[in-house]
């Protein structure tokens, strides 16, 4: 069962065997969900595993290293492509192909989401889907509202079991 509604939309509209990316992998629980349910041809897992000011963790270094190792342990047998940097810094050499979907669940500030969304527009296919998590967080919601005012039709979907609110944008091929 797909835990995130926007990824369910990806599966319904695009099927399996896709080229995709998850931005903000942390401990890998959503990554393994993507792998097991969408069975991507290639999945790029993008996370710098660095502390951001808004995430106050008692021992940030240990927590991030544990999360990185956990993500690797959960996913490595499926051969995803790991990119340990901020998504907006990723190059076409690292992701050399256009993607069917990009799931954004990284840093939840307005500025970082804007950078991630703009980078996603560079990497997504014309009929691709950019989606993400935590639309209920104020800065995420604010960014999505402003993107909507600029002409991007953002859709929302509630996740099961209180796992936050997802969002998705059907890129121009769907318009």
GIQUI-V897311 format. One record per run of one state. SS is the DSSP state (H for helix, E for strand, C for the rest). FROM is the first residue (numbers start at 1). LEN is the number of residues. Records with the same first field share a line. If there is no record, write none. Layout:
# GIQUI-V897311
SS = FROM-LEN / FROM-LEN
This chain:
# GIQUI-V897311
C = 1-4 / 15-4 / 24-5 / 39-3 / 47-13 / 79-2 / 84-3 / 90-9 / 105-5 / 133-5 / 150-4 / 159-1 / 163-2 / 171-1 / 175-1
H = 5-10 / 29-10 / 60-19 / 87-3 / 110-14 / 138-12 / 160-3 / 172-3
E = 19-5 / 42-5 / 81-3 / 99-6 / 124-9 / 154-5 / 165-6
